Amino acid sequence: MIEPSKQLQGIFDSAIEVTKTKGHKYLTIEHLLLAIVSDKDSADGLKAYGADVDYIKHNIDHYLKENLKTLETLAEGAVPKKTHAVERVLNRCFTQVLFSGRNQMEVADVIISILGEKNSCILLFNKGRNY
């Protein structure tokens, strides 16, 4: 059975907390990516590949504050629901891991899957634009 790594499970938990903190009813790809870039080990790995993690984090946070104002508010004590886009990302990630013969999803698998999602926070990687 394919399971998330310990680090990835911590990131999922963090993404849920970020979503709750912002009072959003839905966990989006942007919440997930913010949790990834906020994780020290993941951020260090992205920096090693030349990513400007602080820039990405700033843009995602700004996007969540400004562009998701109309997102339904989370009821007290409720757990955020995954959007269809998050479900697609996780399904794509699961499939990648399955076909590679591994039994554990890693952060890199989720990042690759996020990059494959159309019309998502991938735009936040573009240094020419601020959101």
Rosetta constraint file for C-alpha pairs under 8 A:
AtomPair CA 1 CA 103 HARMONIC 6.24 0.50
AtomPair CA 2 CA 94 HARMONIC 7.37 0.50
AtomPair CA 2 CA 97 HARMONIC 7.77 0.50
AtomPair CA 2 CA 98 HARMONIC 7.36 0.50
AtomPair CA 2 CA 102 HARMONIC 7.63 0.50
AtomPair CA 2 CA 103 HARMONIC 4.44 0.50
AtomPair CA 2 CA 104 HARMONIC 5.32 0.50
AtomPair CA 2 CA 105 HARMONIC 6.96 0.50
AtomPair CA 3 CA 103 HARMONIC 6.45 0.50
AtomPair CA 3 CA 104 HARMONIC 4.97 0.50
AtomPair CA 3 CA 105 HARMONIC 6.08 0.50
AtomPair CA 4 CA 8 HARMONIC 5.67 0.50
AtomPair CA 4 CA 9 HARMONIC 5.79 0.50
AtomPair CA 4 CA 104 HARMONIC 5.42 0.50
AtomPair CA 4 CA 105 HARMONIC 4.54 0.50
AtomPair CA 4 CA 106 HARMONIC 6.36 0.50
AtomPair CA 5 CA 9 HARMONIC 6.12 0.50
AtomPair CA 5 CA 104 HARMONIC 5.83 0.50
AtomPair CA 5 CA 105 HARMONIC 5.80 0.50
AtomPair CA 5 CA 106 HARMONIC 5.65 0.50
AtomPair CA 5 CA 107 HARMONIC 7.99 0.50
AtomPair CA 6 CA 10 HARMONIC 6.30 0.50
AtomPair CA 7 CA 11 HARMONIC 6.37 0.50
AtomPair CA 7 CA 106 HARMONIC 7.68 0.50
AtomPair CA 7 CA 107 HARMONIC 7.48 0.50
AtomPair CA 8 CA 12 HARMONIC 6.22 0.50
AtomPair CA 8 CA 105 HARMONIC 7.47 0.50
AtomPair CA 8 CA 106 HARMONIC 6.04 0.50
AtomPair CA 8 CA 107 HARMONIC 5.57 0.50
AtomPair CA 9 CA 13 HARMONIC 6.23 0.50
AtomPair CA 10 CA 14 HARMONIC 6.09 0.50
AtomPair CA 11 CA 15 HARMONIC 6.05 0.50
AtomPair CA 11 CA 32 HARMONIC 7.58 0.50
AtomPair CA 11 CA 35 HARMONIC 5.68 0.50
AtomPair CA 11 CA 36 HARMONIC 6.10 0.50
AtomPair CA 11 CA 39 HARMONIC 7.06 0.50
AtomPair CA 12 CA 16 HARMONIC 6.38 0.50
AtomPair CA 12 CA 32 HARMONIC 6.98 0.50
AtomPair CA 12 CA 35 HARMONIC 7.49 0.50
AtomPair CA 13 CA 17 HARMONIC 6.37 0.50
AtomPair CA 14 CA 18 HARMONIC 6.11 0.50
AtomPair CA 14 CA 35 HARMONIC 5.76 0.50
AtomPair CA 15 CA 19 HARMONIC 6.16 0.50
AtomPair CA 15 CA 27 HARMONIC 7.41 0.50
AtomPair CA 15 CA 31 HARMONIC 5.52 0.50
AtomPair CA 15 CA 32 HARMONIC 5.06 0.50
AtomPair CA 15 CA 34 HARMONIC 7.29 0.50
AtomPair CA 15 CA 35 HARMONIC 5.05 0.50
AtomPair CA 16 CA 20 HARMONIC 6.17 0.50
AtomPair CA 16 CA 27 HARMONIC 6.73 0.50
AtomPair CA 16 CA 31 HARMONIC 7.81 0.50
AtomPair CA 16 CA 79 HARMONIC 7.77 0.50
AtomPair CA 16 CA 80 HARMONIC 6.71 0.50
AtomPair CA 17 CA 21 HARMONIC 5.94 0.50
AtomPair CA 18 CA 22 HARMONIC 6.22 0.50
AtomPair CA 18 CA 31 HARMONIC 6.57 0.50
AtomPair CA 18 CA 35 HARMONIC 7.34 0.50
AtomPair CA 19 CA 23 HARMONIC 6.21 0.50
AtomPair CA 19 CA 24 HARMONIC 5.40 0.50
AtomPair CA 19 CA 25 HARMONIC 7.43 0.50
AtomPair CA 19 CA 26 HARMONIC 7.20 0.50
AtomPair CA 19 CA 27 HARMONIC 5.92 0.50
AtomPair CA 19 CA 31 HARMONIC 6.30 0.50
AtomPair CA 19 CA 80 HARMONIC 6.86 0.50
AtomPair CA 20 CA 24 HARMONIC 6.01 0.50
AtomPair CA 20 CA 25 HARMONIC 7.60 0.50
AtomPair CA 20 CA 74 HARMONIC 7.04 0.50
AtomPair CA 20 CA 79 HARMONIC 7.62 0.50
AtomPair CA 20 CA 80 HARMONIC 6.89 0.50
AtomPair CA 23 CA 73 HARMONIC 5.51 0.50
AtomPair CA 23 CA 74 HARMONIC 5.20 0.50
AtomPair CA 24 CA 71 HARMONIC 6.22 0.50
AtomPair CA 24 CA 72 HARMONIC 6.09 0.50
AtomPair CA 24 CA 73 HARMONIC 4.96 0.50
AtomPair CA 24 CA 74 HARMONIC 5.10 0.50
AtomPair CA 24 CA 80 HARMONIC 7.04 0.50
AtomPair CA 25 CA 71 HARMONIC 7.01 0.50
AtomPair CA 25 CA 72 HARMONIC 5.39 0.50
AtomPair CA 25 CA 73 HARMONIC 5.15 0.50
AtomPair CA 25 CA 74 HARMONIC 4.08 0.50
AtomPair CA 25 CA 75 HARMONIC 7.43 0.50
AtomPair CA 25 CA 79 HARMONIC 7.65 0.50
AtomPair CA 25 CA 80 HARMONIC 4.89 0.50
AtomPair CA 25 CA 81 HARMONIC 6.42 0.50
AtomPair CA 26 CA 71 HARMONIC 7.50 0.50
AtomPair CA 26 CA 72 HARMONIC 7.49 0.50
AtomPair CA 26 CA 74 HARMONIC 7.82 0.50
AtomPair CA 26 CA 80 HARMONIC 5.01 0.50
AtomPair CA 26 CA 81 HARMONIC 4.77 0.50
AtomPair CA 26 CA 82 HARMONIC 5.68 0.50
AtomPair CA 26 CA 83 HARMONIC 6.10 0.50
AtomPair CA 27 CA 31 HARMONIC 6.12 0.50
AtomPair CA 27 CA 32 HARMONIC 7.40 0.50
AtomPair CA 27 CA 80 HARMONIC 5.76 0.50
AtomPair CA 27 CA 81 HARMONIC 5.71 0.50
AtomPair CA 27 CA 82 HARMONIC 4.75 0.50
AtomPair CA 27 CA 83 HARMONIC 6.08 0.50
AtomPair CA 27 CA 86 HARMONIC 7.52 0.50
AtomPair CA 28 CA 32 HARMONIC 6.48 0.50
AtomPair CA 28 CA 82 HARMONIC 6.49 0.50
AtomPair CA 28 CA 83 HARMONIC 5.77 0.50
AtomPair CA 28 CA 85 HARMONIC 7.21 0.50
AtomPair CA 28 CA 86 HARMONIC 6.06 0.50
AtomPair CA 29 CA 33 HARMONIC 6.06 0.50
AtomPair CA 29 CA 85 HARMONIC 6.83 0.50
AtomPair CA 29 CA 86 HARMONIC 5.55 0.50
AtomPair CA 29 CA 114 HARMONIC 7.38 0.50
AtomPair CA 29 CA 120 HARMONIC 7.15 0.50
AtomPair CA 29 CA 121 HARMONIC 6.87 0.50
AtomPair CA 30 CA 34 HARMONIC 6.04 0.50
AtomPair CA 30 CA 60 HARMONIC 6.39 0.50
AtomPair CA 30 CA 64 HARMONIC 7.33 0.50
AtomPair CA 30 CA 120 HARMONIC 7.79 0.50
AtomPair CA 30 CA 121 HARMONIC 5.83 0.50
AtomPair CA 31 CA 35 HARMONIC 6.32 0.50
AtomPair CA 31 CA 64 HARMONIC 7.81 0.50
AtomPair CA 32 CA 36 HARMONIC 6.33 0.50
AtomPair CA 33 CA 37 HARMONIC 6.23 0.50
AtomPair CA 33 CA 60 HARMONIC 7.91 0.50
AtomPair CA 33 CA 111 HARMONIC 7.93 0.50
AtomPair CA 34 CA 38 HARMONIC 6.00 0.50
AtomPair CA 34 CA 57 HARMONIC 6.15 0.50
AtomPair CA 34 CA 60 HARMONIC 6.39 0.50
AtomPair CA 34 CA 61 HARMONIC 7.30 0.50
AtomPair CA 35 CA 39 HARMONIC 6.28 0.50
AtomPair CA 36 CA 42 HARMONIC 6.11 0.50
AtomPair CA 36 CA 43 HARMONIC 7.14 0.50
AtomPair CA 36 CA 107 HARMONIC 7.60 0.50
AtomPair CA 37 CA 42 HARMONIC 6.20 0.50
AtomPair CA 37 CA 43 HARMONIC 4.96 0.50
AtomPair CA 37 CA 53 HARMONIC 6.31 0.50
AtomPair CA 37 CA 56 HARMONIC 7.69 0.50
AtomPair CA 37 CA 57 HARMONIC 6.40 0.50
AtomPair CA 38 CA 42 HARMONIC 7.69 0.50
AtomPair CA 38 CA 43 HARMONIC 6.58 0.50
AtomPair CA 38 CA 57 HARMONIC 7.41 0.50
AtomPair CA 39 CA 43 HARMONIC 5.92 0.50
AtomPair CA 40 CA 44 HARMONIC 6.06 0.50
AtomPair CA 41 CA 45 HARMONIC 6.23 0.50
AtomPair CA 42 CA 46 HARMONIC 6.20 0.50
AtomPair CA 42 CA 107 HARMONIC 7.19 0.50
AtomPair CA 43 CA 47 HARMONIC 6.08 0.50
AtomPair CA 43 CA 53 HARMONIC 6.28 0.50
AtomPair CA 44 CA 48 HARMONIC 6.21 0.50
AtomPair CA 45 CA 49 HARMONIC 6.75 0.50
AtomPair CA 46 CA 50 HARMONIC 6.59 0.50
AtomPair CA 46 CA 51 HARMONIC 5.34 0.50
AtomPair CA 46 CA 52 HARMONIC 7.92 0.50
AtomPair CA 46 CA 53 HARMONIC 7.04 0.50
AtomPair CA 47 CA 51 HARMONIC 4.78 0.50
AtomPair CA 47 CA 52 HARMONIC 6.37 0.50
AtomPair CA 47 CA 53 HARMONIC 6.50 0.50
AtomPair CA 52 CA 56 HARMONIC 6.33 0.50
AtomPair CA 53 CA 57 HARMONIC 5.96 0.50
AtomPair CA 54 CA 58 HARMONIC 6.03 0.50
AtomPair CA 55 CA 59 HARMONIC 6.20 0.50
AtomPair CA 56 CA 60 HARMONIC 6.10 0.50
AtomPair CA 56 CA 124 HARMONIC 6.18 0.50
AtomPair CA 56 CA 125 HARMONIC 6.20 0.50
AtomPair CA 57 CA 61 HARMONIC 6.08 0.50
AtomPair CA 58 CA 62 HARMONIC 6.11 0.50
AtomPair CA 59 CA 63 HARMONIC 5.95 0.50
AtomPair CA 59 CA 124 HARMONIC 6.19 0.50
AtomPair CA 59 CA 130 HARMONIC 6.40 0.50
AtomPair CA 59 CA 131 HARMONIC 5.82 0.50
AtomPair CA 60 CA 64 HARMONIC 6.10 0.50
AtomPair CA 60 CA 121 HARMONIC 7.64 0.50
AtomPair CA 60 CA 124 HARMONIC 6.69 0.50
AtomPair CA 60 CA 131 HARMONIC 7.72 0.50
AtomPair CA 61 CA 65 HARMONIC 6.24 0.50
AtomPair CA 62 CA 66 HARMONIC 5.97 0.50
AtomPair CA 62 CA 67 HARMONIC 7.96 0.50
AtomPair CA 62 CA 131 HARMONIC 6.44 0.50
AtomPair CA 63 CA 67 HARMONIC 5.24 0.50
AtomPair CA 63 CA 68 HARMONIC 7.10 0.50
AtomPair CA 63 CA 131 HARMONIC 5.50 0.50
AtomPair CA 64 CA 68 HARMONIC 5.28 0.50
AtomPair CA 64 CA 69 HARMONIC 7.62 0.50
AtomPair CA 65 CA 69 HARMONIC 6.45 0.50
AtomPair CA 74 CA 78 HARMONIC 6.47 0.50
AtomPair CA 74 CA 79 HARMONIC 7.72 0.50
AtomPair CA 74 CA 80 HARMONIC 6.85 0.50
AtomPair CA 82 CA 86 HARMONIC 5.85 0.50
AtomPair CA 82 CA 87 HARMONIC 6.57 0.50
AtomPair CA 83 CA 87 HARMONIC 6.40 0.50
AtomPair CA 84 CA 88 HARMONIC 6.18 0.50
AtomPair CA 85 CA 89 HARMONIC 6.20 0.50
AtomPair CA 85 CA 117 HARMONIC 7.62 0.50
AtomPair CA 86 CA 90 HARMONIC 6.15 0.50
AtomPair CA 87 CA 91 HARMONIC 6.01 0.50
AtomPair CA 88 CA 92 HARMONIC 5.97 0.50
AtomPair CA 89 CA 93 HARMONIC 6.06 0.50
AtomPair CA 89 CA 110 HARMONIC 7.09 0.50
AtomPair CA 89 CA 113 HARMONIC 5.39 0.50
AtomPair CA 89 CA 114 HARMONIC 5.83 0.50
AtomPair CA 89 CA 116 HARMONIC 7.98 0.50
AtomPair CA 89 CA 117 HARMONIC 6.89 0.50
AtomPair CA 90 CA 94 HARMONIC 6.03 0.50
AtomPair CA 90 CA 110 HARMONIC 7.02 0.50
AtomPair CA 90 CA 113 HARMONIC 7.42 0.50
AtomPair CA 91 CA 95 HARMONIC 6.17 0.50
AtomPair CA 92 CA 96 HARMONIC 6.19 0.50
AtomPair CA 92 CA 113 HARMONIC 6.03 0.50
AtomPair CA 93 CA 97 HARMONIC 6.30 0.50
AtomPair CA 93 CA 105 HARMONIC 7.32 0.50
AtomPair CA 93 CA 109 HARMONIC 5.73 0.50
AtomPair CA 93 CA 110 HARMONIC 5.73 0.50
AtomPair CA 93 CA 112 HARMONIC 7.79 0.50
AtomPair CA 93 CA 113 HARMONIC 5.50 0.50
AtomPair CA 94 CA 98 HARMONIC 6.06 0.50
AtomPair CA 94 CA 105 HARMONIC 7.03 0.50
AtomPair CA 95 CA 99 HARMONIC 6.05 0.50
AtomPair CA 96 CA 100 HARMONIC 6.16 0.50
AtomPair CA 96 CA 109 HARMONIC 7.41 0.50
AtomPair CA 97 CA 101 HARMONIC 6.45 0.50
AtomPair CA 97 CA 102 HARMONIC 5.49 0.50
AtomPair CA 97 CA 103 HARMONIC 6.81 0.50
AtomPair CA 97 CA 104 HARMONIC 7.02 0.50
AtomPair CA 97 CA 105 HARMONIC 6.25 0.50
AtomPair CA 97 CA 109 HARMONIC 7.43 0.50
AtomPair CA 98 CA 102 HARMONIC 6.01 0.50
AtomPair CA 98 CA 103 HARMONIC 6.91 0.50
AtomPair CA 105 CA 109 HARMONIC 6.27 0.50
AtomPair CA 105 CA 110 HARMONIC 7.67 0.50
AtomPair CA 106 CA 110 HARMONIC 6.82 0.50
AtomPair CA 107 CA 111 HARMONIC 6.29 0.50
AtomPair CA 108 CA 112 HARMONIC 6.13 0.50
AtomPair CA 109 CA 113 HARMONIC 6.17 0.50
AtomPair CA 110 CA 114 HARMONIC 6.06 0.50
AtomPair CA 111 CA 115 HARMONIC 6.23 0.50
AtomPair CA 112 CA 116 HARMONIC 6.51 0.50
AtomPair CA 113 CA 117 HARMONIC 6.74 0.50
AtomPair CA 114 CA 120 HARMONIC 7.91 0.50
AtomPair CA 114 CA 122 HARMONIC 7.41 0.50
AtomPair CA 115 CA 122 HARMONIC 6.07 0.50
AtomPair CA 117 CA 122 HARMONIC 7.83 0.50
AtomPair CA 119 CA 123 HARMONIC 7.84 0.50
AtomPair CA 121 CA 125 HARMONIC 7.71 0.50
AtomPair CA 122 CA 126 HARMONIC 7.65 0.50
AtomPair CA 124 CA 129 HARMONIC 7.57 0.50
AtomPair CA 124 CA 130 HARMONIC 7.49 0.50
AtomPair CA 124 CA 131 HARMONIC 7.30 0.50
